[in-house]
Amino acid sequence: MSLRLLVSLLAFLFPLFGAEAGKTAQLTDVPTIYIETENGSNITSKEQYIKCRLVYVDGDSVATYPDTEIRGRGNSTWWNADKKSYRIKFATKQKFLGRHFANARSWTLLANHGDKTMIRNALTYDLGRFMGMKFCPAARFVDVYLNGAYRGTYQISDQVQVHKRRIDIDEENGWVLEVANNNSREDPCITSSIYRIIYNLKNPKDEFLTLQHRIAIGQWIEKMERAVKGDNFADPELGYRAFFDEEDLVNWYVAAEITGNIDALYSIYMYKDADEDKMHLGPLWDLDLGYDNSSERSLLRAMEAYLGLGDRPFEQLIRRMWQDRWFSDACAKRLNELVANGLEQYLLDHIDSLSTAISQTQAANYRIWPINRQVFSFEKHVYHNTYREYIADLKNFVKVHIPYLQQAFEQRCTAGIELADIPTAQHSNDIYDLQGRRVSNHRSLPKGVYIQNGKKVITH
């Protein structure tokens, strides 16, 4: 056995031996990051950076970044978890993940602590690429030591910000808005007068954010929301479509429904360049509670836009758009295109490849963070003793939710009615009404719309 293999094996078996004992040792088969804060200080703020030294070990390659800064990251996840997420900032721009990714100072280390698979955010990066979205935050898994203590599996990801390989707009005059709620409100922000939606102003930043910018952004928000609510909302030139890039709007929304992300309609980024009239939506992000991982509401057989959650007022805008035949047809068409292009199998294959890729690191992670215990009150309260069982739950969501969405979108296009939680038993001639009740297994039914074998049946 080689010395390097022996060191790696010992690190894998005894992950708490500390950074000092093997400062350049790679713990598992993913890279290892060692972070030492100045004077061993604890990271207690998600606003104020503290100085640190970072060492990145990937096989025989060791990179040291002595003049780095680190702070906390997140909202409720920051305050309610021992395994915390972080934002790191290098002294100069770094191609931290290689030439295919951003050359930037700011990066994130995601703990993925409420997601027992730890791959939901990474899976969504793959989904964004499958859909051809302009910017998908990166996903590379690493083991992290902080001040000599092993902290578990983390995911390096892009900071959502203006950058040539992130949100590619003018830094001084382009706009980036984040739809938020009271828990994620940040100054500066604007609360709209029509739908009472909070918009955090993420760009322009600091000295570039002039009074003229604030006024222009506020006027755009007011006009957009009035167009959504107004009588001409479905008019392509007078309604909401005059304010949004149509392709991005449909792609982003369909992706939000595919991922079943409980946070999708309040944790939203949108952006436009200075010379553009229409806003783009994206990227997809913050998916730790996606794919039916929320205790608040199951989205296994439910649509994101029809949950009726009061702290997500953007739902009202999307429900209004669903009343426009163009929007409903565009969403159904896009979903059907994705399914025809192999969406379901693509996601299942990537669940397999991602879970295999982190097989060693997740095992080390769950030796210090018990796999069968609650972390957050808002995560799904279904706990297993093995990692494999959580992966099976994630795959089951994909298999059930995507066919459900096709059915739900189709019904909203053709019938304009609310969809109930309809059983999806296979190879059955049973017929269900739109409230999910089994009504008959013969043809003598009143005129209406029914479901048989997961498909719409219209009787005349």
N, C-alpha and C positions, 0 to 999 in steps of 0.2 A: 504494500500500500504506500502510495506517495505521501510525502510530508504534507503537501497542500490538501490532498484528499482527507488525511487524518485530521488536520485542523478544521476543515469544513464539517467533518462528521462530528467532531467533538462540539463544535458550535451548534450544530443542529440538535444534538442530544441534550446539551446543557445551555439553553439560550440565555440564562441569567448570569453567565460568568462575567459579563461586562465588556465594555469597549476597550479598556486599558489592557486587558489580557490578550486581545487579538485585534489591534487597532486597524489592521488592514486585512482581516479575515472576512471572507464572504460566508454568511451564515448558512444560506440554502442555495438553491440554483437560480434565484433572482438576485439582483444587486443588493448590496447592503450600504446603508447610509449611517454614518456616525456623526452626531451633532453634539458639540460641547459649547454651552453658553458661557459667556464671560463670567468668571468667578463662580461657575456652577449655578447661576441664578435660575430660579423657577420662571417659567413663562406664564404670566398671570393676566396679561392683557391681550385683547384682540384689536386694540387700537395702536398701542405703542410697541415699536420694535425694540428688541434688545440684541446686542452683538453676539455672534457665535462663529464657530469654526465648523466647517462641514467637510467630511471626507466621503467620497463616493467610490465604492469598490465594486467592480464588475469584472470577474475573472481575474486576469493578471493586470488589469488596468486599474490604477489608483489615481484619482483626481482630488486635489485638496483645494478648498476655497476658504482662505483664512479670514477674509473681510466680508462676512455674510451677516445678515440680520434675520430675525425670526419673530413672529408674533402668532397669537391665536387666530383661529378662523371659525366662522359659523355663528349661528344664533343659539337656538335651544340646545343644539348638539355641543356647543362650547361649554355652556353652563351646567349641563346635566350628565356629563360623561367623564370618566377617568382617562379613557383613551381619546385624546383630543386631536382635532385637525389643526394644521398650521399653514401659515403663508411664509415663504422664505423669499428673501430679496438679496441678490448678489450685488457686489460692488460695481460690476460692469456686466454688460449683456453676455449671456452664456447660451450656447447651443446645448442645453442641458440634456436633451433627449436625442441629439444627433441632427444631421443636416436636413432631415425632412420635417423638422419641427421648428418652432420659433427660436429666434436668437433674442433672448429677453432677460430682464433682471428678475422679474416676478414669476414665481411658480407656487403651486399648492401641494401640500401633502395631505391627502384625504385619508381619514381613519376608517371610513366605511363601517363604523362600529355598530350601527343599528341594522345593518344588512349582514345576516349571518353567512350569506354566500360571498360577500365582499366583491362581487363582480357586476352588480347592477349598473353602476356608473360606466364601467368599462364596456359592458354590453351595449349601452346606449351610444357610446362612441362608435362602435361597429355599426349600429343601426343608422346613425347619421351618415356614415360613409355609404352604406347601402342605398340610402335615399338621395345621395348626391347633395347633401346640405353643405353650405359654404364653409362653415367652421364647426368642427367637432372637437371639444377639449380632449387632450391626449390622455392616454391611460398606460402607465407602466408601473408594475408592482415592484416594491422594494421591501426589505426588512429595515427597521429603524431602531437605532440605539440613541438615547438621549441622556447625556451626562452619565454614561457608563451603564445605564439600565436598558435592557431590551424592552421595546414598546410595542412590538408586533408588526403585522403586515400593513403597509401603507400604499397608496396609489399616488404617483406623481401625475399632476395634471396641469393644464394651462390655467393661468389666471384669466378670467373673462375681462378683457380690456382691449383698448384700441392698439392694434399692432398689425404689421403687414401680414403675419401668418395667423392672426386671431380675428379680431373685428377690423377689417381693413378699410378704415375711413380716415379722414383728416382729423388729426388730434386736436387742433385748435378750434375747428368749426363744426365737426361732425357731432351728431347726437347719439348718446347711448342712454336709454331709459331702462329702469328696472321696476317692474310692477311688484309692489310689496304689500305687506299688511302692517298692523301696529307692532308686531314683534320684530319685523325686519326694516322698519322705517329708518332712514338715515338722512342726515342733513348734508347737502340741500335736497329738498323734495318738494313736490307739488301735489296737493290733494284736489282732485277734479270736482267740479261743482255739479256735474250731471249724474255720474255713477258713484261718486265718492271713492274713487280709486286713488291709492297712493302711488306716485311715480317718483322713485329715487333718481336724481340726476347724476349719472355716472360719468358722463363726458358731454361737453368740455369740463375739465377739472381745474380747480384752484383759480389761478389768475386768468385763465382763458374763459372762465364762465362769467361773462359780462352780463350787465342788466339787460342788454338787448337780446342775448341768448335766452335768458330766463323768460322774458316777455314772449319771444317767438315760440319757445317750447310750450309755454302755458296756453298760447293762442291755438297752437296745433292740437293739443289735447282737447281743448274746449270744442273746436270745430269737428274733430274726429268723433267725439262722443255724441255730439248733437246730430251728426250724420247717421250714426248707428241708431239713435233713438227716433229720428225723424221719419216723416211719412215717405220720403224718397230714399229710404235706406237701401233698397234693392237696385236703385239706379246706378249703373257703373260709373257715371261721371259726377253725380250729386250725392251718392251714398258712401258707405264705408270703403268701397273698393277704390275710391279716389285717394285714400289715405294709406293703403297697404299694398306692398308688392304681392300680387295675387298668388304667384307660385309659392313664395315663401310662407304666406299665410296658410295655405292649404297644407303644405308639407309639414310645417311646425305643428299645426293643430292635429293632423292625422297621426303624427309621431307621438303627440301627447296622449292620444287615445290608445295607441298601440302599447305604450309603456304603462298605461294605467297608473300614472303618477299623481298621487293625491295632492301634491304641491304644484302641479303643472299650471293651474290657472290663478296662482298668485305669485309664484316665483318665476317671473318671465323677463327675459331681456328682449329689447327691440332697439333698432339702430337705423340711422340713415346718414348719408354723407351730405356735405354742405350743398352740393349741386343737385340733390335728388329731391323729388316731391313726395315719394312714397317711402314708408317705413318697412324695414325687414324685421321678421321675427326670428329669434334664435340667439344663441345656440341652445340645444337640449342640455340641461344640466340639473344637478341636485336630485339624483334618482335613487337615493338610498331607501326611500319609502315607496318607490315605484314597483310595478309588477306584483301588485297585491301584497305589499308589505306594510300596510298601515292598519292600526287598530281602530282608526276613526271610521273607516268605511271600506268594505271590500269592493274592488273594481273588477272582480273576476267576470261577472256578468252585469256590468254597469258602465254607463258612459260618463266620462269625466265632466262633460258640460252640463249634466243633469243631476248632479249630486245635491244641489240646493244648499251649499255650505255658505253661511253668511259672511265669513271672513275672506271669501274669494269672489269679490264682485265682478271680476272679469268674466265669470260664468255668464252674467247677464248679457254681455256683448256677444259671446259665442252663441248663446241661445237665440239671440236676435238674428244673427247671421244665418242660423239654421232655418229661419223662416223665408230666406231667399233661395229660390230654386237653383240659382246658379251655384251658390255655396254648397248646398246639399248634394247636388249632382257632382260637383268638382271633388268633394271629399270622398264620395262613394267610388267615383272613377279612380282616384288616386290610390285608395286602399285596394281596390280590385287589381290595379296594375301591379302593386307591390306583391300581392299574394300570387298573382300569375308569374311573377319573376322569382318566386321561391322564397318569399319572406319568412314563412314559418320554419322551413328547414334551415334557412340561413341562421336564424336566431338559435335554433336548437343546436346546430353545429358549433356555433360560437360559444354557447354555454358550455359545451363539452370541452372545447379547446381552451377556454379561459380557466375553467375549473381544473383542468389537467395542468395548465401552466403554473398555477399557484398551489399545487398539491403539497409540496414540501413546506412552503411558507405559511399556508393556512394551518397546517398541523402544528407548527411552532407557535403561531399566534394563539391558537386555542388551548395551548398549555398554560398560558397566563391569563387569558380572557375566556372564561368557561363558555362553551358553545351552547349550553342548554339553559342559560339564565337571561332574564330580562335586562336590557340596558336602558331603554327609554320607554316611557308610558305610551308613546305614540307609535311604536313599532308593532307589528303583528304579533299577538301573544300566542304563537304556536311554536313550541320549542322541541327540538330533537336532540338526540345524543350523538348523531353522526353528521358530518358535513354532507355526505351523499344524500341524506334525506332532504336537506334544504335545497340542494340542486334539483332534486326530483320535484319539489314544490314549484320552483321557478319554471321548469320545463312544462309542468302541467298548466301553469298560467298561460304560457304561450299557446299551447295546444287548444285550450278552451276559449281564451279571450279573443283571439284573432277571428275564428269563425263566428263568434258572437257579434263582434264589431261589424263584420260584413252583413250579417242579418239586421243589426240595429240600424246601420246606415241605409240599407235598402228600404227598410220600413219607413224611415223618416222621409226618404225621397218620394215614396209612392203613396203613403197613407197620411203622413204628417201627424202621427200620433205618438204618444209615449210608449216606450217598450218596457214590458215587464220582464222579470227574471224567468225566462222560459227554459224548461228542461231541455237538455241536449242529448237525450238517450239515442244511441245509434241503432240502426236496423230495427226500427219500430214503426208501425203504421199508426200509432196513436197520434191524435190531432189535438192541438192546444190552441186556446184563444189567446188574445194579446195580454191577458192578465196572468198567463201561465197556468191556466186550469185545463186539465184534460177533459175535453168535451165529447169526443166521439171517436170511433174508429171505422165509421162508415161515411157514405157520401151525402146523407140527408141532413145537411147543415143549413142554417139560415145564411142569407147573403152576408158576406164579410171577408175579413182577412184572417187567416189561421196559419199555424206553423206545423209542419210535418217533416220529421227527419231533418230538422234544422233549416228548412226552406220555407219560403212564403207560399201559401196556397190561397188563391182568391176564388171564392164561390160566388156564383151569379144567380 
